[in-house]
Amino acid sequence: MSKDITKKGFLERIPSFSLILIMAVLMVIGMALVPLLRVAYNPTPKQGKQLNVSFNWPGASPRVIEQEITSKIEGMVSSVVGVEKTSSTSSYGSGNVAIELKENASVSAVRFEISSLLKQVAGKLPEGAGYPSLSGGSLIPSSRSFSILAALSFSLWLPKGRMRAFLERRAAVSTEVATPTPTNSGGHAFKP
C-alpha cells in the first residue's frame, strides 16, 4: 500500500476540499491586495518626441534654400543635447527640418534650446527669407481620445443639448470657433 501513495502526484495527495479552501483563501487575499496596486485613473499625458522647423523664402530654388538656410539650421539643431536624428527637405520656396528626440530627452528643454538658436540664426538669414517656425513636442493626452470616442458612442442616446455639455466636461473640448488671422510670414495663425 505504501507503493501506491508514492506514485501519486502532489495535488492528488491533497483532498479536494482542502484545494478548494486554499483557492478561496488565495482569492480573498488577492482581492484585498487589489486596492494597493498603483493605477492612475487619469494617466499622465505624453509629450511628443518630434519637432519640426519650417521656413519659407518665396522665389528661391531648392538648392539655394538648402545651402543658405536648411543646412545651417540642420547643423545647429543636430548639436543640441537630446536630439537623436534630423532630416531635412528643401523645395521650391520653402524648407523643413524634422527633428527626432531621444527617448529620455526633456522635450521642453530641447524645444527651448532650439527656439533660442532659431532666434540667433534669424538675423543671419538671407533677405526675403521668412522667420523659421518651430512646431511639435506638444502634450498628447492619452485619455482624451478615449473620452472623445466614448462621447461619440454615447451620442446615440444623449439629447442634442446635453452632448455639448458632456463633451466640455469629459474631454475638455473648447466650443469656441477658431478663425484664421494673417501672419507676417504669409501664413495663417489660428486664434479662438
N, C-alpha and C positions, 0 to 999 in steps of 0.2 A: 504494500500500500504506500510505502514511503517513496517508491519509484514513480507512482502516479502524480504525487504532489510536486516533485522536482521537475516534471515535464511541463507543467502548466506555466503559462506566462505570468508576468507581474500583475496585470489587470484581471486576469482570470482568478487569481487568489483572493482578490478583494470582493466582498459581497456587493451586489448591485445596489442595494440600499445605501451603502457607505459611499459608493461612487456618486450617486445622485446627491447625497448630502454634501459631499466635498464640492461638487459643481455649484450647488446652490450657495454655499458659503463664499466661493470664489466670485460668483456673480454679484453678491451683495457687497463684497469688498471692492470690486471694480466699479460698481455704481456709486459707492461712497467716495471713490477717488476721482471721478469724472469732474467735479467742480474745481479740483486743484489744477487741472490742465490749463495752460496759458493759451487761450484762444481769443483773438481780438474780434469784437463784434463789428467794428469798423476798421478794416485793415488800413495801415498807413499807406499813403499814396507813393508810387514810384516816380522817380524823375527820369525823363527820357535821356538816353545816353548818346544822342546825336544832336549836333549843332550844324547850322548852315549859314554861311556868309554869302550873300548875293549882292551884286552890284551891276550898274549899267554904265555904258558910255556910248550914247547914240552915234551911229555912223562909223564906229571903229570896227575893224576886221578882227576875226578870232585870233589871228597871230599877234596883232598889236595888243589886244586885251591880255593875252597870255603873257607877253613879255613885260608889259607896263604895270599890270595890276595883279592878275591871278598868281603869277609866280612869287611876287612879293608877299602877298597875303598868305599864300600856302606855306612859304618858308617861315614866316613869323609864327603862324599858328602851330606848325609842327614842332616848334621848340618849346611849347608850353607844356608844363608838367601835367600829366593826366591825359594827354592826347595819345591815343593808340595809333590811329591811322587817318590820313587825309587823302582826299581825291578831289580833282577839280575838273570843271568843264568850262570851256570858253567858246562862246558862239558869237554870231554877228550882233554887236550892240550890247552884249551882256555877258556875265560870267558868274560862276558859282563854285564855292569851295565847301565840300561836305566833310564834316569832322566827326570821327567816331571816338568816343572816350573809353578809357579803361574802365573795367567793371567796378573797381573800388575808388574811382576818382570822384571828388566832390564837384558836382555839376555846377553849383552856384559859384564856386571859386574859379573854376576854369572859364565859365562864362564871363565873369567879371574881368579876369585877366585878358581874355581875348577882346572884350569890349574896350579895355584900356589901350591895347595895342592897335585896334582899329582907329581909335581917336588920334593916336600918334601918326599913323600912316595916312590918314585922310588929308592932311595938309600937303603931303608929298605926291598925291595922285595927279595925273595929267589934267589940264584944263578941259572942262566939259564932262569929266567923269563924275558919276553920282556917288554919294556917300555910301559906303558898304553897310548893309544891314545884317544884323545877327539875329537868327531865329532858332527855335528849338530849345530843348532842355527844360521844357515846362513840366509841371506836375501832371501825372497821369493817374487820377484816382481809379483804383481797381474796382471799387464797389459801385461807382456811378453807372457804369454800363449795365450792371445787373439791375440797378434801380430803374433805369430807363426801360429796360426790357420788361421788368415787372410792371411798370406803369403802362406800357403798351399792351401787355397781355390782360391787364385789368380794365383796359378801356372798353372792353366789351360790355361790362356791367356797370360802369360808373356813368352817371349823368354828365352831360357836357359841361355844366357849370362846375362840377366837382373835380373834373380831370385837371384843370389848370391849378387848382389848389393842391391837389395831390402831387403833381409834378414839382411845384415850388417847394413843398415840404420835403419830399423824398429825395429828389435828385438835385436840388438847388439850381434849377434851371431858371434863368432870367427870362422874364416875359417882355423885356424891352426889345425894340426893333433896332438893329444896327444899321446905321446909314453911312455910306462911304463919303469921305472927305478927301479932297486932293492934297497931295504932299509935295514938297519941293523937288523930289526926285522923279516926279512924273507919275508915280503910282497912286494908289488909294490906301488910306488908313481907315479902319472901321472904328467908329465911336458910337456908343449907345446913345 
